[in-house]
Amino acid sequence: MDARTQQELVAILPRLRRFALGLTRNGAQADDLVQNACEKAITRIDQWEPGTRLDSWMFRIIQTTHIDHIRGQKRRDGYLEVIESQGEPAFDGERAAEASMTLDAVRRAIYNLPDEQRAVVMLVSVEGLSYKEAAETLEIPMGTLTSRLVRARTALARMMNEMNGSDSAADEAASPTLKEVQ
């Protein structure tokens, strides 16, 4: 691995960890997943085509490593670990508390999504990949990606509305915006 590729890999580590955290729901497991993916990438660097996106290749490695790990488990642990906010600066105590509670609620809702939907939400909504890039990363057709994203957003809206005691925004959250469709 050349020095430039090493630097690029180091630069995307926070994004890789965030994606892994979204998949695993656990900080230690996310760290292990990123480490395993980096080891695979380094030992198989000849499989990466220079000039293509290293981040997409790494997201794909993380996704397949995660799936392999799940398939290898005899039984899944249903415990949901709620990740605490990591010292975000707060200007207004009340607003900061509300924001933290909302962030925790969104995290819990995302963690309750099926694995396939959670991966799509993490890549498109958190990592900012385009639909095309996310579909290529997950190696699924574009229609499958958009279907999973719509189902995930509908489920998230429903969960958030249940937490807030309302049910009016579910349809709005499920429909993609013009920017997302392009």
Stockholm file with secondary structure:
# STOCKHOLM 1.0

chainA/1-182         MDARTQQELVAILPRLRRFALGLTRNGAQADDLVQNACEKAITRIDQWEPGTRLDSWMFRIIQTTHIDHIRGQKRRDGYLEVIESQGEPAFDGERAAEASMTLDAVRRAIYNLPDEQRAVVMLVSVEGLSYKEAAETLEIPMGTLTSRLVRARTALARMMNEMNGSDSAADEAASPTLKEVQ
#=GR chainA/1-182 SS CCHHHHHHHHHHHHHHHHHHHHHHSCHHHHHHHHHHHHHHHHHTGGGSCTTSCHHHHHHHHHHHHHHHHHHHCSSCCCCCCCCCCCCCCCSSHHHHHHHHHHHHHHHHHHHTSCHHHHHHHIIIIISCCCHHHHHHHHTCCHHHHHHHHHHHHHHHHHHHHHHHTCCSSHHHHHSCCHHHHC
#=GC SS_cons         CCHHHHHHHHHHHHHHHHHHHHHHSCHHHHHHHHHHHHHHHHHTGGGSCTTSCHHHHHHHHHHHHHHHHHHHCSSCCCCCCCCCCCCCCCSSHHHHHHHHHHHHHHHHHHHTSCHHHHHHHIIIIISCCCHHHHHHHHTCCHHHHHHHHHHHHHHHHHHHHHHHTCCSSHHHHHSCCHHHHC
//
